Every structure is written in C-alpha cells, then in structure tokens.
Amino acid sequence: MAKLSCLSDKIAETFFDWYINNCYPHYKDVKHPKLKIEQKNRVLGVISEFIFDAGCGDVDDIDILVNMANVYFRQPFPRCDHNINHFANFGVLKTQYYKSDYRDNPLPREYHDL
C-alpha cells in the first residue's frame, strides 16, 4: 500500500461516515449492513489509497467521492446491494471516477450532507 497522507485518511473517514449514515439509507431506505472492523479498515484503506493515487487530497475532493457514490447508486448492479464493500474496490472506484463529471454537473448541495 502506498504511503498515505493524513488528509486522504481524513477524507476517507468523512466519506465513509457519510456513505454509511446518509447516502446508503437515502437510496436504499434501510440502514447499511454492519461491518466488521476488518472490513471497515479495508474500505478506509482502499478509499484513502485511491484518493492519494488519483492525485486528490484537497478538502474539496470529498465532493468528488460524493458525486462518485451518487452516480454509483444510480446504476443497476445485478446481485449487488451497493454495500460500501463493493464500492471500495479499485475497479469500481476508477469506473465511477470516470463516469462522474462533478465539475460540469454538480449535484445539489442537499445530497452532500457533509
């Protein structure tokens, strides 16, 4: 794993909390399934490393992840409940990064709730 910046770790933690407590319940109308500590640590590590590797790391870059998650939830995935364990995969993150054009089509601020 790449050496991570403190800022990418903080962004990952903030995003994780938003995804679990706001985004998932908003789209699924249920609470996100409880994660084991090992799962949470893996998810945080993957997201933090993605932020670092993608050259993100500005406080405003939380908006990139938020938009990526909103794009992700609008896509049908067969046999997938949109659990953060699925989202926190380098292939999924890379795909959502390229599918979300946050600069030209920002989401309304009320979807961010950060």
N, CA, C and O atoms as CSV, one atom per row, in Angstrom:
chain,resi,resn,atom,element,x,y,z
A,1,MET,N,N,0.848,-1.180,0.000
A,1,MET,CA,C,0.000,0.000,0.000
A,1,MET,C,C,0.889,1.238,0.000
A,1,MET,O,O,1.913,1.277,0.682
A,2,ALA,N,N,0.499,2.225,-0.752
A,2,ALA,CA,C,1.259,3.467,-0.838
A,2,ALA,C,C,1.216,4.202,0.501
A,2,ALA,O,O,0.279,4.040,1.283
A,3,LYS,N,N,2.239,5.005,0.748
A,3,LYS,CA,C,2.225,5.846,1.938
A,3,LYS,C,C,1.118,6.882,1.775
A,3,LYS,O,O,1.076,7.612,0.784
A,4,LEU,N,N,0.236,6.933,2.746
A,4,LEU,CA,C,-0.936,7.790,2.624
A,4,LEU,C,C,-0.749,9.080,3.396
A,4,LEU,O,O,-0.057,9.128,4.413
A,5,SER,N,N,-1.381,10.118,2.890
A,5,SER,CA,C,-1.330,11.396,3.591
A,5,SER,C,C,-2.409,11.410,4.660
A,5,SER,O,O,-3.412,10.706,4.546
A,6,CYS,N,N,-2.208,12.198,5.680
A,6,CYS,CA,C,-3.210,12.343,6.727
A,6,CYS,C,C,-4.506,12.893,6.152
A,6,CYS,O,O,-5.591,12.514,6.593
A,7,LEU,N,N,-4.401,13.783,5.171
A,7,LEU,CA,C,-5.595,14.372,4.582
A,7,LEU,C,C,-6.403,13.331,3.824
A,7,LEU,O,O,-7.631,13.336,3.911
A,8,SER,N,N,-5.749,12.431,3.077
A,8,SER,CA,C,-6.508,11.407,2.358
A,8,SER,C,C,-7.182,10.457,3.344
A,8,SER,O,O,-8.280,9.970,3.074
A,9,ASP,N,N,-6.545,10.187,4.476
A,9,ASP,CA,C,-7.174,9.356,5.512
A,9,ASP,C,C,-8.402,10.050,6.090
A,9,ASP,O,O,-9.437,9.414,6.291
A,10,LYS,N,N,-8.294,11.341,6.356
A,10,LYS,CA,C,-9.415,12.105,6.915
A,10,LYS,C,C,-10.580,12.179,5.928
A,10,LYS,O,O,-11.739,12.029,6.314
A,11,ILE,N,N,-10.264,12.410,4.654
A,11,ILE,CA,C,-11.305,12.443,3.623
A,11,ILE,C,C,-11.991,11.084,3.542
A,11,ILE,O,O,-13.216,11.017,3.443
A,12,ALA,N,N,-11.219,10.003,3.583
A,12,ALA,CA,C,-11.786,8.652,3.534
A,12,ALA,C,C,-12.722,8.413,4.717
A,12,ALA,O,O,-13.806,7.855,4.543
A,13,GLU,N,N,-12.318,8.827,5.912
A,13,GLU,CA,C,-13.166,8.646,7.108
A,13,GLU,C,C,-14.452,9.458,7.010
A,13,GLU,O,O,-15.529,8.960,7.338
A,14,THR,N,N,-14.345,10.699,6.562
A,14,THR,CA,C,-15.527,11.557,6.407
A,14,THR,C,C,-16.473,10.965,5.372
A,14,THR,O,O,-17.684,10.909,5.586
A,15,PHE,N,N,-15.915,10.524,4.250
A,15,PHE,CA,C,-16.732,9.923,3.204
A,15,PHE,C,C,-17.389,8.640,3.695
A,15,PHE,O,O,-18.574,8.415,3.450
A,16,PHE,N,N,-16.630,7.804,4.382
A,16,PHE,CA,C,-17.161,6.543,4.915
A,16,PHE,C,C,-18.383,6.808,5.790
A,16,PHE,O,O,-19.426,6.178,5.614
A,17,ASP,N,N,-18.253,7.731,6.723
A,17,ASP,CA,C,-19.375,8.062,7.615
A,17,ASP,C,C,-20.584,8.556,6.828
A,17,ASP,O,O,-21.715,8.171,7.123
A,18,TRP,N,N,-20.351,9.409,5.825
A,18,TRP,CA,C,-21.449,9.930,5.000
A,18,TRP,C,C,-22.120,8.802,4.220
A,18,TRP,O,O,-23.348,8.739,4.156
A,19,TYR,N,N,-21.327,7.915,3.632
A,19,TYR,CA,C,-21.864,6.816,2.831
A,19,TYR,C,C,-22.752,5.912,3.691
A,19,TYR,O,O,-23.866,5.563,3.298
A,20,ILE,N,N,-22.246,5.541,4.859
A,20,ILE,CA,C,-22.963,4.624,5.756
A,20,ILE,C,C,-24.219,5.270,6.346
A,20,ILE,O,O,-25.278,4.645,6.393
A,21,ASN,N,N,-24.099,6.513,6.791
A,21,ASN,CA,C,-25.173,7.151,7.550
A,21,ASN,C,C,-26.136,8.005,6.730
A,21,ASN,O,O,-27.252,8.272,7.174
A,22,ASN,N,N,-25.720,8.436,5.542
A,22,ASN,CA,C,-26.572,9.318,4.746
A,22,ASN,C,C,-26.908,8.743,3.369
A,22,ASN,O,O,-28.078,8.612,3.008
A,23,CYS,N,N,-25.888,8.408,2.621
A,23,CYS,CA,C,-26.079,8.003,1.228
A,23,CYS,C,C,-26.832,6.676,1.112
A,23,CYS,O,O,-27.863,6.602,0.443
A,24,TYR,N,N,-26.323,5.644,1.755
A,24,TYR,CA,C,-26.944,4.322,1.652
A,24,TYR,C,C,-28.402,4.359,2.111
A,24,TYR,O,O,-29.271,3.878,1.384
A,25,PRO,N,N,-28.704,4.913,3.295
A,25,PRO,CA,C,-30.115,4.974,3.706
A,25,PRO,C,C,-30.987,5.808,2.772
A,25,PRO,O,O,-32.166,5.507,2.587
A,26,HIS,N,N,-30.409,6.855,2.185
A,26,HIS,CA,C,-31.164,7.695,1.255
A,26,HIS,C,C,-31.629,6.889,0.044
A,26,HIS,O,O,-32.790,6.976,-0.356
A,27,TYR,N,N,-30.720,6.108,-0.534
A,27,TYR,CA,C,-31.050,5.359,-1.746
A,27,TYR,C,C,-31.750,4.033,-1.470
A,27,TYR,O,O,-32.594,3.604,-2.257
A,28,LYS,N,N,-31.415,3.387,-0.374
A,28,LYS,CA,C,-31.932,2.042,-0.104
A,28,LYS,C,C,-33.101,2.026,0.879
A,28,LYS,O,O,-33.811,1.026,0.990
A,29,ASP,N,N,-33.296,3.114,1.577
A,29,ASP,CA,C,-34.370,3.222,2.566
A,29,ASP,C,C,-34.223,2.211,3.711
A,29,ASP,O,O,-35.208,1.836,4.348
A,30,VAL,N,N,-32.998,1.780,3.961
A,30,VAL,CA,C,-32.645,0.914,5.088
A,30,VAL,C,C,-31.243,1.296,5.551
A,30,VAL,O,O,-30.504,1.966,4.830
A,31,LYS,N,N,-30.885,0.869,6.751
A,31,LYS,CA,C,-29.527,1.106,7.237
A,31,LYS,C,C,-28.537,0.226,6.484
A,31,LYS,O,O,-28.870,-0.870,6.036
A,32,HIS,N,N,-27.323,0.728,6.358
A,32,HIS,CA,C,-26.252,-0.061,5.755
A,32,HIS,C,C,-25.956,-1.239,6.673
A,32,HIS,O,O,-25.944,-1.077,7.893
A,33,PRO,N,N,-25.714,-2.428,6.107
A,33,PRO,CA,C,-25.352,-3.577,6.952
A,33,PRO,C,C,-24.110,-3.267,7.798
A,33,PRO,O,O,-23.187,-2.589,7.347
A,34,LYS,N,N,-24.112,-3.772,9.013
A,34,LYS,CA,C,-22.984,-3.538,9.918
A,34,LYS,C,C,-21.734,-4.216,9.370
A,34,LYS,O,O,-21.784,-5.337,8.863
A,35,LEU,N,N,-20.616,-3.510,9.483
A,35,LEU,CA,C,-19.337,-4.041,9.012
A,35,LEU,C,C,-18.492,-4.533,10.176
A,35,LEU,O,O,-18.562,-3.999,11.283
A,36,LYS,N,N,-17.701,-5.548,9.910
A,36,LYS,CA,C,-16.694,-5.987,10.873
A,36,LYS,C,C,-15.575,-4.957,10.842
A,36,LYS,O,O,-15.418,-4.246,9.849
A,37,ILE,N,N,-14.809,-4.869,11.897
A,37,ILE,CA,C,-13.722,-3.895,11.983
A,37,ILE,C,C,-12.718,-4.109,10.843
A,37,ILE,O,O,-12.183,-3.143,10.299
A,38,GLU,N,N,-12.463,-5.373,10.482
A,38,GLU,CA,C,-11.534,-5.661,9.389
A,38,GLU,C,C,-12.070,-5.116,8.057
A,38,GLU,O,O,-11.307,-4.605,7.238
A,39,GLN,N,N,-13.379,-5.231,7.851
A,39,GLN,CA,C,-13.989,-4.714,6.630
A,39,GLN,C,C,-13.886,-3.187,6.586
A,39,GLN,O,O,-13.542,-2.603,5.558
A,40,LYS,N,N,-14.188,-2.560,7.711
A,40,LYS,CA,C,-14.101,-1.101,7.764
A,40,LYS,C,C,-12.680,-0.639,7.482
A,40,LYS,O,O,-12.478,0.297,6.708
A,41,ASN,N,N,-11.698,-1.276,8.094
A,41,ASN,CA,C,-10.298,-0.898,7.878
A,41,ASN,C,C,-9.886,-1.089,6.426
A,41,ASN,O,O,-9.158,-0.260,5.879
A,42,ARG,N,N,-10.340,-2.170,5.791
A,42,ARG,CA,C,-10.024,-2.407,4.389
A,42,ARG,C,C,-10.638,-1.315,3.514
A,42,ARG,O,O,-9.971,-0.764,2.639
A,43,VAL,N,N,-11.914,-1.006,3.756
A,43,VAL,CA,C,-12.615,0.023,2.982
A,43,VAL,C,C,-11.904,1.366,3.120
A,43,VAL,O,O,-11.650,2.040,2.122
A,44,LEU,N,N,-11.581,1.755,4.351
A,44,LEU,CA,C,-10.889,3.029,4.577
A,44,LEU,C,C,-9.536,3.052,3.868
A,44,LEU,O,O,-9.158,4.063,3.276
A,45,GLY,N,N,-8.815,1.945,3.929
A,45,GLY,CA,C,-7.513,1.873,3.272
A,45,GLY,C,C,-7.617,2.002,1.763
A,45,GLY,O,O,-6.828,2.719,1.146
A,46,VAL,N,N,-8.581,1.316,1.161
A,46,VAL,CA,C,-8.759,1.376,-0.296
A,46,VAL,C,C,-9.149,2.781,-0.730
A,46,VAL,O,O,-8.585,3.320,-1.682
A,47,ILE,N,N,-10.110,3.374,-0.036
A,47,ILE,CA,C,-10.566,4.719,-0.408
A,47,ILE,C,C,-9.444,5.739,-0.215
A,47,ILE,O,O,-9.235,6.598,-1.072
A,48,SER,N,N,-8.728,5.651,0.892
A,48,SER,CA,C,-7.628,6.567,1.151
A,48,SER,C,C,-6.535,6.422,0.098
A,48,SER,O,O,-6.002,7.420,-0.388
A,49,GLU,N,N,-6.202,5.192,-0.252
A,49,GLU,CA,C,-5.176,4.963,-1.269
A,49,GLU,C,C,-5.647,5.463,-2.635
A,49,GLU,O,O,-4.856,6.025,-3.393
A,50,PHE,N,N,-6.925,5.265,-2.954
A,50,PHE,CA,C,-7.460,5.768,-4.223
A,50,PHE,C,C,-7.339,7.288,-4.284
A,50,PHE,O,O,-6.922,7.839,-5.303
A,51,ILE,N,N,-7.705,7.969,-3.193
A,51,ILE,CA,C,-7.609,9.430,-3.133
A,51,ILE,C,C,-6.160,9.856,-3.371
A,51,ILE,O,O,-5.886,10.756,-4.164
A,52,PHE,N,N,-5.253,9.203,-2.682
A,52,PHE,CA,C,-3.833,9.523,-2.780
A,52,PHE,C,C,-3.315,9.276,-4.195
A,52,PHE,O,O,-2.652,10.136,-4.774
A,53,ASP,N,N,-3.618,8.102,-4.751
A,53,ASP,CA,C,-3.123,7.730,-6.079
A,53,ASP,C,C,-3.735,8.566,-7.194
A,53,ASP,O,O,-3.086,8.817,-8.209
A,54,ALA,N,N,-4.981,9.000,-7.014
A,54,ALA,CA,C,-5.666,9.788,-8.043
A,54,ALA,C,C,-5.215,11.243,-8.031
A,54,ALA,O,O,-5.633,12.038,-8.873
A,55,GLY,N,N,-4.359,11.586,-7.072
A,55,GLY,CA,C,-3.885,12.966,-7.002
A,55,GLY,C,C,-4.865,13.875,-6.302
A,55,GLY,O,O,-4.741,15.099,-6.354
A,56,CYS,N,N,-5.843,13.272,-5.647
A,56,CYS,CA,C,-6.782,14.062,-4.869
A,56,CYS,C,C,-6.131,14.317,-3.511
A,56,CYS,O,O,-5.005,13.878,-3.278
A,57,GLY,N,N,-6.786,14.983,-2.659
A,57,GLY,CA,C,-6.243,15.238,-1.340
A,57,GLY,C,C,-6.542,16.633,-0.877
A,57,GLY,O,O,-6.104,17.039,0.200
A,58,ASP,N,N,-7.271,17.366,-1.659
A,58,ASP,CA,C,-7.749,18.684,-1.265
A,58,ASP,C,C,-9.044,18.475,-0.486
A,58,ASP,O,O,-9.794,17.541,-0.770
A,59,VAL,N,N,-9.307,19.319,0.472
A,59,VAL,CA,C,-10.525,19.184,1.267
A,59,VAL,C,C,-11.759,19.147,0.364
A,59,VAL,O,O,-12.716,18.434,0.666
A,60,ASP,N,N,-11.753,19.893,-0.725
A,60,ASP,CA,C,-12.883,19.907,-1.651
A,60,ASP,C,C,-13.052,18.587,-2.393
A,60,ASP,O,O,-14.094,18.361,-3.008
A,61,ASP,N,N,-12.067,17.728,-2.351
A,61,ASP,CA,C,-12.142,16.469,-3.082
A,61,ASP,C,C,-13.154,15.500,-2.484
A,61,ASP,O,O,-13.458,14.481,-3.104
A,62,ILE,N,N,-13.674,15.782,-1.316
A,62,ILE,CA,C,-14.774,14.970,-0.787
A,62,ILE,C,C,-15.944,15.028,-1.760
A,62,ILE,O,O,-16.687,14.057,-1.898
A,63,ASP,N,N,-16.110,16.161,-2.435
A,63,ASP,CA,C,-17.188,16.297,-3.416
A,63,ASP,C,C,-17.038,15.310,-4.567
A,63,ASP,O,O,-18.037,14.837,-5.110
A,64,ILE,N,N,-15.812,14.997,-4.943
A,64,ILE,CA,C,-15.571,14.013,-6.000
A,64,ILE,C,C,-16.124,12.662,-5.562
A,64,ILE,O,O,-16.855,12.012,-6.310
A,65,LEU,N,N,-15.775,12.243,-4.354
A,65,LEU,CA,C,-16.250,10.951,-3.853
A,65,LEU,C,C,-17.761,10.925,-3.686
A,65,LEU,O,O,-18.406,9.926,-4.005
A,66,VAL,N,N,-18.326,12.011,-3.191
A,66,VAL,CA,C,-19.780,12.096,-3.019
A,66,VAL,C,C,-20.469,11.944,-4.370
A,66,VAL,O,O,-21.445,11.204,-4.491
A,67,ASN,N,N,-19.979,12.624,-5.360
A,67,ASN,CA,C,-20.586,12.522,-6.686
A,67,ASN,C,C,-20.396,11.115,-7.257
A,67,ASN,O,O,-21.307,10.577,-7.888
A,68,MET,N,N,-19.236,10.524,-7.045
A,68,MET,CA,C,-18.995,9.155,-7.499
A,68,MET,C,C,-20.003,8.195,-6.876
A,68,MET,O,O,-20.530,7.319,-7.561
A,69,ALA,N,N,-20.274,8.354,-5.587
A,69,ALA,CA,C,-21.230,7.480,-4.899
A,69,ALA,C,C,-22.638,7.676,-5.439
A,69,ALA,O,O,-23.372,6.705,-5.621
A,70,ASN,N,N,-23.020,8.912,-5.694
A,70,ASN,CA,C,-24.353,9.165,-6.231
A,70,ASN,C,C,-24.512,8.567,-7.631
A,70,ASN,O,O,-25.570,8.028,-7.956
A,71,VAL,N,N,-23.484,8.657,-8.448
A,71,VAL,CA,C,-23.511,8.030,-9.776
A,71,VAL,C,C,-23.603,6.514,-9.619
A,71,VAL,O,O,-24.364,5.859,-10.331
A,72,TYR,N,N,-22.837,5.961,-8.696
A,72,TYR,CA,C,-22.815,4.520,-8.422
A,72,TYR,C,C,-24.207,4.005,-8.042
A,72,TYR,O,O,-24.638,2.966,-8.542
A,73,PHE,N,N,-24.902,4.716,-7.172
A,73,PHE,CA,C,-26.220,4.271,-6.725
A,73,PHE,C,C,-27.270,4.352,-7.824
A,73,PHE,O,O,-28.306,3.694,-7.733
A,74,ARG,N,N,-27.028,5.123,-8.830
A,74,ARG,CA,C,-27.996,5.241,-9.931
A,74,ARG,C,C,-27.795,4.164,-10.999
A,74,ARG,O,O,-28.516,4.137,-11.996
A,75,GLN,N,N,-26.828,3.286,-10.795
A,75,GLN,CA,C,-26.557,2.215,-11.749
A,75,GLN,C,C,-27.051,0.883,-11.202
A,75,GLN,O,O,-26.853,0.581,-10.026
A,76,PRO,N,N,-27.688,0.094,-12.043
A,76,PRO,CA,C,-28.102,-1.240,-11.585
A,76,PRO,C,C,-26.910,-2.204,-11.619
A,76,PRO,O,O,-26.228,-2.326,-12.637
A,77,PHE,N,N,-26.678,-2.860,-10.536
A,77,PHE,CA,C,-25.666,-3.903,-10.476
A,77,PHE,C,C,-26.380,-5.194,-10.095
A,77,PHE,O,O,-26.923,-5.291,-8.995
A,78,PRO,N,N,-26.391,-6.184,-10.980
A,78,PRO,CA,C,-27.057,-7.447,-10.657
A,78,PRO,C,C,-26.471,-8.070,-9.394
A,78,PRO,O,O,-25.254,-8.133,-9.221
A,79,ARG,N,N,-27.345,-8.521,-8.533
A,79,ARG,CA,C,-26.952,-9.215,-7.295
A,79,ARG,C,C,-26.014,-8.379,-6.417
A,79,ARG,O,O,-25.129,-8.930,-5.761
A,80,CYS,N,N,-26.199,-7.070,-6.400
A,80,CYS,CA,C,-25.379,-6.188,-5.576
A,80,CYS,C,C,-26.278,-5.244,-4.800
A,80,CYS,O,O,-27.185,-4.636,-5.368
A,81,ASP,N,N,-26.032,-5.120,-3.513
A,81,ASP,CA,C,-26.853,-4.233,-2.682
A,81,ASP,C,C,-26.224,-2.850,-2.491
A,81,ASP,O,O,-26.672,-2.086,-1.637
A,82,HIS,N,N,-25.192,-2.520,-3.273
A,82,HIS,CA,C,-24.471,-1.244,-3.198
A,82,HIS,C,C,-23.768,-1.056,-1.848
A,82,HIS,O,O,-23.548,0.074,-1.412
A,83,ASN,N,N,-23.427,-2.141,-1.207
A,83,ASN,CA,C,-22.676,-2.116,0.040
A,83,ASN,C,C,-21.345,-1.403,-0.205
A,83,ASN,O,O,-20.770,-1.503,-1.289
A,84,ILE,N,N,-20.870,-0.698,0.792
A,84,ILE,CA,C,-19.593,0.021,0.648
A,84,ILE,C,C,-18.437,-0.940,0.377
A,84,ILE,O,O,-17.413,-0.535,-0.173
A,85,ASN,N,N,-18.594,-2.219,0.763
A,85,ASN,CA,C,-17.564,-3.215,0.440
A,85,ASN,C,C,-17.417,-3.384,-1.069
A,85,ASN,O,O,-16.313,-3.631,-1.554
A,86,HIS,N,N,-18.495,-3.257,-1.805
A,86,HIS,CA,C,-18.436,-3.342,-3.267
A,86,HIS,C,C,-17.888,-2.045,-3.850
A,86,HIS,O,O,-17.066,-2.071,-4.767
A,87,PHE,N,N,-18.338,-0.922,-3.323
A,87,PHE,CA,C,-17.891,0.382,-3.819
A,87,PHE,C,C,-16.387,0.556,-3.636
A,87,PHE,O,O,-15.715,1.100,-4.512
A,88,ALA,N,N,-15.856,0.097,-2.503
A,88,ALA,CA,C,-14.442,0.289,-2.169
A,88,ALA,C,C,-13.584,-0.791,-2.820
A,88,ALA,O,O,-12.958,-1.611,-2.148
A,89,ASN,N,N,-13.576,-0.763,-4.135
A,89,ASN,CA,C,-12.812,-1.671,-4.967
A,89,ASN,C,C,-12.160,-0.781,-6.026
A,89,ASN,O,O,-12.828,0.078,-6.602
A,90,PHE,N,N,-10.884,-0.970,-6.288
A,90,PHE,CA,C,-10.191,-0.057,-7.202
A,90,PHE,C,C,-10.846,0.002,-8.581
A,90,PHE,O,O,-10.912,1.070,-9.190
A,91,GLY,N,N,-11.328,-1.135,-9.075
A,91,GLY,CA,C,-12.001,-1.133,-10.371
A,91,GLY,C,C,-13.291,-0.323,-10.349
A,91,GLY,O,O,-13.558,0.457,-11.263
A,92,VAL,N,N,-14.085,-0.511,-9.309
A,92,VAL,CA,C,-15.343,0.234,-9.168
A,92,VAL,C,C,-15.044,1.721,-8.986
A,92,VAL,O,O,-15.674,2.563,-9.626
A,93,LEU,N,N,-14.093,2.045,-8.124
A,93,LEU,CA,C,-13.757,3.452,-7.884
A,93,LEU,C,C,-13.282,4.135,-9.167
A,93,LEU,O,O,-13.691,5.256,-9.470
A,94,LYS,N,N,-12.427,3.460,-9.905
A,94,LYS,CA,C,-11.918,4.039,-11.145
A,94,LYS,C,C,-13.060,4.267,-12.138
A,94,LYS,O,O,-13.128,5.319,-12.774
A,95,THR,N,N,-13.951,3.294,-12.272
A,95,THR,CA,C,-15.093,3.431,-13.181
A,95,THR,C,C,-15.983,4.595,-12.774
A,95,THR,O,O,-16.386,5.394,-13.619
A,96,GLN,N,N,-16.291,4.697,-11.486
A,96,GLN,CA,C,-17.166,5.776,-11.018
A,96,GLN,C,C,-16.484,7.136,-11.157
A,96,GLN,O,O,-17.141,8.143,-11.420
A,97,TYR,N,N,-15.178,7.158,-10.982
A,97,TYR,CA,C,-14.426,8.398,-11.136
A,97,TYR,C,C,-14.579,8.930,-12.563
A,97,TYR,O,O,-14.799,10.122,-12.772
A,98,TYR,N,N,-14.460,8.026,-13.538
A,98,TYR,CA,C,-14.563,8.463,-14.934
A,98,TYR,C,C,-16.005,8.729,-15.353
A,98,TYR,O,O,-16.245,9.533,-16.254
A,99,LYS,N,N,-16.965,8.069,-14.714
A,99,LYS,CA,C,-18.373,8.293,-15.058
A,99,LYS,C,C,-18.927,9.577,-14.454
A,99,LYS,O,O,-19.874,10.154,-14.989
A,100,SER,N,N,-18.355,10.023,-13.361
A,100,SER,CA,C,-18.882,11.218,-12.696
A,100,SER,C,C,-18.145,12.451,-13.178
A,100,SER,O,O,-16.922,12.540,-13.066
A,101,ASP,N,N,-18.875,13.377,-13.700
A,101,ASP,CA,C,-18.290,14.633,-14.152
A,101,ASP,C,C,-18.766,15.712,-13.201
A,101,ASP,O,O,-19.652,16.502,-13.528
A,102,TYR,N,N,-18.174,15.737,-12.034
A,102,TYR,CA,C,-18.608,16.634,-10.966
A,102,TYR,C,C,-18.388,18.109,-11.302
A,102,TYR,O,O,-19.069,18.975,-10.753
A,103,ARG,N,N,-17.458,18.397,-12.186
A,103,ARG,CA,C,-17.170,19.804,-12.500
A,103,ARG,C,C,-18.271,20.432,-13.344
A,103,ARG,O,O,-18.642,21.585,-13.124
A,104,ASP,N,N,-18.801,19.676,-14.317
A,104,ASP,CA,C,-19.785,20.230,-15.237
A,104,ASP,C,C,-21.227,19.975,-14.813
A,104,ASP,O,O,-22.138,20.618,-15.333
A,105,ASN,N,N,-21.454,19.059,-13.887
A,105,ASN,CA,C,-22.804,18.710,-13.496
A,105,ASN,C,C,-22.851,18.431,-11.991
A,105,ASN,O,O,-23.081,17.295,-11.575
A,106,PRO,N,N,-22.634,19.465,-11.180
A,106,PRO,CA,C,-22.607,19.222,-9.734
A,106,PRO,C,C,-23.987,18.846,-9.207
A,106,PRO,O,O,-25.015,19.307,-9.703
A,107,LEU,N,N,-23.973,17.995,-8.186
A,107,LEU,CA,C,-25.223,17.611,-7.548
A,107,LEU,C,C,-25.673,18.710,-6.596
A,107,LEU,O,O,-24.850,19.470,-6.085
A,108,PRO,N,N,-26.974,18.792,-6.359
A,108,PRO,CA,C,-27.450,19.780,-5.384
A,108,PRO,C,C,-26.792,19.550,-4.025
A,108,PRO,O,O,-26.555,18.407,-3.634
A,109,ARG,N,N,-26.506,20.604,-3.326
A,109,ARG,CA,C,-25.788,20.525,-2.050
A,109,ARG,C,C,-26.485,19.646,-1.021
A,109,ARG,O,O,-25.822,19.045,-0.176
A,110,GLU,N,N,-27.830,19.560,-1.078
A,110,GLU,CA,C,-28.542,18.765,-0.067
A,110,GLU,C,C,-28.189,17.274,-0.151
A,110,GLU,O,O,-28.423,16.539,0.808
A,111,TYR,N,N,-27.632,16.815,-1.275
A,111,TYR,CA,C,-27.236,15.419,-1.379
A,111,TYR,C,C,-25.901,15.157,-0.673
A,111,TYR,O,O,-25.548,14.007,-0.412
A,112,HIS,N,N,-25.184,16.200,-0.375
A,112,HIS,CA,C,-23.860,16.047,0.229
A,112,HIS,C,C,-23.951,15.817,1.728
A,112,HIS,O,O,-23.332,14.887,2.245
A,113,ASP,N,N,-24.706,16.640,2.431
A,113,ASP,CA,C,-24.909,16.488,3.881
A,113,ASP,C,C,-23.624,16.240,4.642
A,113,ASP,O,O,-23.594,15.418,5.558
A,114,LEU,N,N,-22.572,16.934,4.281
A,114,LEU,CA,C,-21.290,16.732,4.986
A,114,LEU,C,C,-21.027,17.886,5.937
A,114,LEU,O,O,-20.003,17.902,6.620
